[in-house]
Amino acid sequence: MVRRFSRAERIEIFIKRDCSERQRTLVEMFIYFNNNYPLAEPLLKTSVSKIIKTYEDLGHVRDRPKSGRPAVPEDVDLKVLLELQENPHLPSKAVAANNEISQETVLHKLKRHKWHPYKVNLVHGLNEDDFDRRVQFSEKKSLYHRILFNDEATLYLNGTSV
């Protein structure tokens, strides 16, 4: 795993490289840093070269800008949650359009905050006299004479039919 160096460590690497009469080599920096910080993870030669290259290219020792899609600001999380708190029946497409973000982002933010979609299913409850009505219906209609059981499954046991 590649070690992430703090900004102070990066600056120290750059300063120690250039503070003497001559510029120190990568190997000298590697040895210097690992001798002065023995408890820390060892510094690799490639790490020194990357830090120096970043400074030469960008003029600072911070991380390079990340590629990819920019992160959505945290205040959008709050706006999405407040909007759905006020009207929980809004579709995610409408919330996305109102906040100028994608629907996938809305769904991701809702999932992160443990909001789950659900639909209310209204079912009829059983009353006290429903049991009696069911028994009367089954006795009157004699449904058991109209039920056809089809038992045509072929079972095989060790390659032969049973």
Residue pairs with C-beta under 8 A, 6 or more apart in sequence:
2 47
3 40
3 41
3 43
3 44
3 47
5 13
5 47
5 51
7 61
7 62
10 51
10 61
11 61
13 29
13 33
13 43
13 48
13 51
13 52
14 51
14 52
14 55
14 61
16 24
16 29
16 32
16 33
17 23
17 24
17 29
17 48
17 52
18 24
24 32
26 45
26 48
26 49
26 52
27 45
29 43
29 48
30 43
30 44
30 45
30 48
33 43
33 48
34 42
34 43
37 43
51 61
54 60
54 61
54 62
54 63
54 64
55 61
58 64
72 101
72 105
72 109
76 99
76 101
76 105
76 109
77 109
77 112
77 113
79 99
80 95
80 99
80 101
80 106
80 109
80 110
81 109
81 113
81 115
83 90
83 95
83 98
83 99
84 90
84 95
84 110
84 115
92 103
92 106
92 107
92 110
93 103
95 106
96 102
96 103
96 105
96 106
99 106
110 116
138 144
154 161
155 161
155 162
156 162
